[in-house]
Amino acid sequence: MKKIFVLLSVMAIALAACSPAKPASITGEWTLESYGDPANPTPSAPDVETSIIFGEDGQVNGTVGCNGFGGDYKVGDGTITFGALFSTLMFCEGAAGEQEQIVLGTLVETTSYTLNGNTLTVTSADGSSVVVLVKK
C-alpha cells in the first residue's frame, strides 16, 4: 500500500512539474507603437497621447488620438474579445484622427494577440489590421 502511495505521489509531482506555465498577462498600461497594415504598420502619430490600459477587472480604456475610450474585454487562449467600446466624440483630423479610427476599428469583437516580451500585437478578426503596443 505504501509503495502505491509513494508511486502516486511521485507521479503527481512529475505531472505538476510538466504543467505549462501560466501565460504572461496583458494587464497594465501600454503605449501605441504602430498600427494598420500587418505587413507595413504605420508608426504612431508623434506628439499624440497614445496609451491603452488593460485592467485586471476586465476593463480597457485609453486614448489613441483625440478621444478617450473604454469598455470591457476578456482574454482567451490567444484571443481578446472586446465588448462594445464607448468613446468621447471630439472632432479629430489628420494623422491623429486616422490613427484613432484604425486603432479603434481593430479593437472590435474577437481579435488575436501575441505577447513577445514587452510587445503586445493585437490583430483584427479578419487579419487586415494590427495594433502594436509596448509595455509602459
Secondary structure, 3 states (H helix, E strand, C coil): CHHHHHHHHHHHHHHHHHCCCCCCCCCEEEEEEEEECCCCCEECCCCCCCEEEECCCCEEEEECCCCEEEEEEEECCCEEEECCCEECCCCCCHHHHHHHHHHHHHCCCEEEEEEECCEEEEECCCCCCEEEEEEC
